[in-house]
Amino acid sequence: MLIPDIDALEERAAIAQYDGGLSREAAEDVAARQQGFRHREHYWEWLADYVVTRKLP
């Protein structure tokens, strides 16, 4: 089961963006994949669904 860690995503995305020279979107894709998500959209959709339903998938 995937459980997003928003602090880790933000930190890893910032590092990838700053050190790797990636756009914010590309950096979030990298960070989301590190947590087992397909891409950043998958990450944010999962998180939004959780906030609305308050249930893990």
N, C-alpha and C positions, 0 to 999 in steps of 0.2 A: 504494500500500500504506500502510495506517495503521500508524504506530508511536507508541504513546502516550509522552508525556513527563510522568511522574508529578510531577516538581518543578514544571513549568509548570501542570499541572492544580491542584495544591494551592495554588500562589500565586494563580492567577487566581480560583479558587473563594473563597479567603479575602478577596480584594479585593471580589469581587461580593457576598459575604456581608456584609462590614463596610461598604463604601461604598454598596452598592446596597440594603442592608436585606433581602436575600433569605435564605430558609432555606438550610441547608447543602445540602440535596438540590437545590434550584433553582439554587444557585450552582454546584454540580458539573455540572448539566445544561448551563449556560452555558459552563463551562470545557471540557467534553467536546466540545460542538459547535464550539468554536473550534479544536479539533484534528481536526475532520472526522468525529467520531462522532455517531450519532443522538441519544444521550442518555447520562447517566452509567452506566446499567445496561449499555449496549452497550460503553462504555469498560472497565468493570470485568470484564465477561465476556471481552472480548478479552484483557485483561491476564492473567486467571486461566488462560485456555486456553494462552496463551504460556508461563506459568510451569510448567504441567503438561507440555506437549509439548516445550517448548524449541525450537519452530519457529515461524517467521512464517507466517501463513496465506497 
